[in-house]
Amino acid sequence: MNASVIARIAKIVPLAVVTAVGIAACGPTNGEASVAASAPASTPAVTSSATPGAGAVPTVPAPTTPAPAAPTTEAAPTTGAPAAAAPAAAPAAPVAAKTEAKTAAKAPAAPAPAKAAGGIGITFNGLRAGQKIQVGDQVSFSVTWKNNDASGTRAVAPVVATQQFEGAECRRVLSMAQGTLERKDATGWKAMPALSQGGGMDYAGTGNDAAFELAAGESRTVEYRMVLDAGNQPGKLYVEADAVVPSTYKVLTKGVVTTSVVDSHRPVVNSVSKPTPLVVGGTPTEFSFKVSSPDGPGLLRPAVYLSVPASEGLTGEDVTIEAKVGGEWKSFEATEDCNGRIGVAPAQLTGVMTGNPAEYTFRVGLKRTGSTKPVEIEVGGASDGHYGAPTTLRPAVRR
């Protein structure tokens, strides 16, 4: 092999090695990071720099052991590629790697966790998970907002309200806990518009007049007190505290405590007789039941409601409700309550009780019905606004 051919091979080999290594570095990926192919043992270790969310970007140095160079006195052949062109192309792989690294550095970083968005920590004091809240009792607690974000000051509008409540007295549209919520300001206690959040975002603006700024690491504690109305039924109540950007509906972060509503004043149904058959447009169904109250019979009233499917479109004019008073039947007006049931408001049923526990005898009639579903009648008691758990009767229906 003559010297001219040897020189050409010697100049071509380094470019081929560099090109092969560059291809290996841009090989298949595993998740977000690139996976480089194995390099020969004589190849130096590969270093890389990473950008969050963009994966690793390898940087491949040129081989440290160059191929033997041809004598400098050998002239390049007059045919084929010029000898000087080969070494000029060798730096292409490192330049490409640097370009990729620069492009990756410009790629957007992965989103930060939601908690870091506002950097606000929320802590309840005096209100714990599983705590029992008695309806009618005042519950005092406080909430602390702390700026855990070291990057600077944060403006916070403090907001507290209960979420949807499974024990709400009215559950047909919105299951809102009924009661009062007050916040202690510098001038004294201020009543909030409502205890519950409701169905929109208006509640998020209730803290605008108490907004404050928190420097990094600073905290602020606000006192609250609430009372649930007697009409609320037992169930889980979620009390929520929010850190809201003042004059907006943007909630930076929130904290929630799950409590349990109880009522020690609820009347109890002790017994119920079997209802007689109901003839639609004819004979009403008759039944008796006994109710007792922890607070005695003084304020006790019966509750009688017909559970009617909304699709039937019945009104109070289609239902007759009578109670036996002093051995005689007395008629009462049937109206629709907030849950769509047709019945008699307990406040109307005065003077219809006898004994303790109180025993009531009723009869319920239907002028028409647009459904073949079973007719259900709920009976129970109410005492000074406290409602007991109802018992459901299903009389045999003849149409």
Steps between C-alpha positions, in 0.01 A plus 500: 500500500658830393544800730223701330231240583628467859469876547141506377393218734670665799310824445159331452506275811459775771189638328340156485564436870355836605193455280433154648521630855267793419238259359520285815436803723178581313369145525159377634347661813365353823237734644637853489876426507712394205668157517848497338633187329802323652833652398827313456710465811758741363234773457499759784196525733206706372385800710149648484300801619124487569219752490190422724236342283726480195704186569878459487699655214826309441820678399743275318869604487721408205713185545826567687706250298526632141586274210861523362542809291648486152836666428461868447706483182253269325294685244127438469387306195345694217185282489226439764414722806766753603708374791444818707118459495494197735651656815287815457178296542615321820362755755142455361386258776610712800345811342173314442499379860550856628216620278269230640598592855424869435161407347417276796589778742233717337232230539232583767553336838248253643207663690566555871274330758175684573606562861799707384285721276394722788737373763230541767454250781162471679453365853178457702511556874218381728335302220628149435416211270213289634390764750128479589307821453169523684232693313404814688834523681755771428832366372805728522819440301776686320691462175866590440632599158880484460718610207733204439629652176848652552481689169309796641184654645156349432161672523226284652125541545397254776185303422315236703177320403351150513474280193183324383342322797335159484287580805355824366135553580432587135682279250290535185718764331802580717595310813605802704558490873283761668631713784720796579871567454684797651855629460680705763641820355674792667161664565333184634303204369371529144228271360587329172233492226449126546641196676515294178677566171181471298496423130738763360825677584353798684625359828860553381450877526401500867860550610580808293431740787739305724783449250858525621856461372740236625874537468706184451456283810234728650161369621161645596229339717130588472228395747159363398186367666203316351161362602304240302123538495284232664360392163834356385504122507795286615773443242857585402572871478808622310630836624726665242751785539640665185785735420353721227669768292326821617228642274499183286351151514843338467559250781872456563458206735244353739476295817206278601399346833240221502268525799185312604169674572291345777165588663414380848154662480359293215160339554480124451227289340423223750237300311286506185185305418446325169326742259164399351468475119485823302240533224597775254208738467323320783580367849811651662759290682490516880783443747625591849849563639668597826778757539709605800742789548804538728360845589155370597164529325449873555632611159455171318310499170436218249643510148309331217614524136410325179813426292390567146718445189560833330377356169146459637444873525268470799415799718353549842154507341543135399573388857279491811651477848291462815588449865274360770449762769273420796343209315421709192683543170652840435622599154827685440629679194755296305790701357835425337816530709851595386578137412197455275297298752129577545386510861406709800746734668549380859426852628140455385452177690438638848265329743498165320716307749403279788724356771877467525628364272252681282275286283359629174239358263488622140345416170634602160305495174593543133259641245723385216841359427697500179734216591492130571778536754421414865356783704732591787402699809767633739403544864703643786516784744635849551580676826592867511642477148688171555385232255520130573587229250181410307349154469362404158159335454394326178126436497348264245361712213191428291461706188 
